């Protein structure tokens, strides 16, 4: 049964991924057709075509490798300076440019002269290229709302889970109590597992984050603590001690590899429960996740050495290492095979697919060819050039020839392919473990 559920989880993930890809390409397709650009192909996947059907002027289909997709628009690049679009150079770099230019015209039909992509105004081209990633952003937003407002999110609650018996700094090699360790403030105050903390130092407590902040800021003070126990409220007093604790980020999560900080210490571990968020809290949480995703994307090159070591030396993968689609599918399969309520499995998959779509948006908006962000940047630069020429009464410089950047695009694509293969190998031979 475990193997069956693992396969089900993997299948559900890839179906969700295929929908995300098709949804992305639908953004490009719909806006291209809106601006009368001819689109000969709309494909989900890469490699050999396994099914296709032509409707109107566009062929719709699926290909064998479900790790991407594309639409083919005619006239992606303008003709060369001499007005020609066919290959006429033996230079490798020049051939790359001319091959790309020629490919964008290979399905040109009579009457298509006014339906070419490059002939559209820059703002229209920006919309067409931005529409794909934007569809992923919309889908991520909807899925996160479903997960957070519908299923809820795991959250620390202001309810005592365990009580530390003594004060031990976070830098200690063990959390057992040494012979000379002082009793923890929580133990000395008489706090017990299951106590719900109602107020701390006179502040009414509504969340664990608030309680944690109050405790850390109360070092060296004796504060009243009101708890709810067995249906009635009890008033206790805790002498908050100073301790070396983990540094927290703005969301209350430990900062990896950061030096410990000196702060107030009570000596409790909270219980964790599933809490449904409101719309405002959900949007705030999504904003934080997008910010984290952007910083993770920027930090990606610095994680390659550790990823290489995990493949070559077998170094254990860490939770912050990049995971590819195969690794994400594997995680989805493992979660479906776990003994947990079905709602939690579905919630995890919804969150996973939401995160994938958010990543697709951020990644595709990088201003690099062949990504969508590269075409957006090219259209914006053309707009700037033309406006500057009009401002200074100079001749119109014409469309910006993005084809000239194809050698750079090939280098970028090669780097992406190499990185993808490295992540794939790591996901297969040394996958990230989940608990």
DALIN-V259992 format. One record per pair of residues at least 24 apart in sequence whose C-alpha atoms are under 8 Angstrom apart, sorted by the first residue. I is the first residue (numbers start at 0). J is the second residue. Records with the same first field share a line. If there is no record, write none. Layout:
BEGIN
I=J / J
END
This chain:
BEGIN
1=336 / 337
2=336
3=336
4=332 / 335 / 336
5=331 / 332 / 333 / 334 / 335 / 336
6=332
7=332 / 335
8=328 / 331 / 332 / 333 / 334 / 335 / 336
9=328 / 329 / 331 / 332
12=328 / 331 / 348 / 352
13=65 / 328
15=352
16=65 / 352
17=43 / 65 / 66
19=135 / 138 / 356
20=67 / 68
21=68
22=131 / 134 / 135
23=130 / 131 / 132 / 133 / 134 / 135
24=68 / 69 / 70 / 131
25=131
26=127 / 130 / 131 / 132 / 133 / 134
27=70 / 127 / 128 / 129 / 130 / 131
28=70 / 127
30=126 / 127 / 130
31=72 / 127
34=119 / 123
35=114
36=72 / 73 / 114 / 115 / 116
37=72 / 73 / 111 / 114 / 115
38=70 / 71 / 72 / 73
39=70 / 71 / 72 / 73 / 106
40=69 / 70 / 71 / 72
41=68 / 69 / 70 / 71
42=68 / 69 / 70
43=67 / 68 / 69
44=68 / 69
66=324
72=103 / 115 / 116
73=103 / 104 / 105 / 106 / 107 / 114 / 115 / 116
74=100 / 103 / 104 / 115 / 116 / 117
75=100 / 103 / 115 / 116 / 117
76=100 / 103 / 116 / 117 / 400 / 401 / 402
77=117 / 118 / 398 / 400 / 402
92=406
95=405 / 406
96=402 / 403 / 404 / 405 / 406
97=402
99=402 / 405
100=402
117=398
118=398
121=378 / 379 / 381 / 382
122=378 / 379 / 382
124=375 / 378
125=374 / 375 / 378 / 379
128=371 / 372 / 374 / 375
129=364 / 371 / 372 / 375
131=371
132=359 / 360 / 361 / 363 / 364 / 371
133=360
135=356 / 357 / 359 / 360
136=356 / 357 / 360
138=353 / 356
139=352 / 353 / 354 / 355 / 356 / 357
140=285 / 353
142=349 / 350 / 352 / 353
143=281 / 285 / 349 / 350 / 353
144=278 / 281 / 282
145=349
146=346 / 349 / 350
147=275 / 276 / 277 / 281
148=275 / 276 / 277 / 278 / 281
149=275
150=275 / 342 / 343 / 346
151=273 / 274 / 275 / 276
152=273 / 274 / 275 / 276
153=271 / 272 / 273 / 274
154=271 / 272 / 273 / 274
155=206 / 207 / 208 / 269 / 270 / 271 / 272
156=206 / 207 / 269 / 270 / 271 / 272
157=195 / 196 / 204 / 205 / 206 / 207 / 210 / 269 / 270
158=192 / 193 / 194 / 195 / 196 / 207 / 269 / 270
159=190 / 191 / 192 / 193 / 194 / 195 / 196 / 267 / 268 / 269 / 270
160=192 / 193 / 267 / 268 / 269 / 270
161=191 / 192 / 267 / 268 / 269
162=186 / 190 / 191 / 192 / 266 / 267 / 268
163=266 / 267 / 268
164=266
165=266
166=242 / 264 / 266
167=242
168=242 / 243 / 244
169=243 / 244 / 245 / 259
170=243 / 244 / 259
183=240 / 265 / 266
184=237 / 238 / 239 / 240 / 264 / 265 / 266
185=237 / 265 / 266 / 267
186=266
187=237
188=235 / 236 / 237 / 238
189=235
193=228
194=226 / 227 / 228
195=226 / 227 / 228
196=224 / 225 / 226 / 227
197=224 / 225 / 226 / 227
198=224 / 225 / 226
199=223 / 224 / 225
200=224
207=269
208=251
214=239 / 263 / 264 / 265
215=262 / 263 / 264
216=262 / 263
217=262 / 263
218=262 / 263 / 264
219=263
237=265
239=263 / 264 / 265
240=264 / 265
289=357
292=357 / 358 / 361
293=361
296=361 / 362
306=421 / 422 / 425
307=421
309=425 / 429
310=421 / 424 / 425 / 428 / 429
313=429
315=429
316=429 / 430 / 431 / 432
317=431
318=431 / 432
321=422
322=422 / 426 / 431
323=419 / 422 / 423 / 426
325=423 / 426 / 427
326=423 / 426 / 427 / 430 / 431
327=351
330=433
367=408 / 411
368=404 / 405 / 407 / 408 / 411
369=405 / 408 / 409 / 411 / 412
374=401
377=401
END
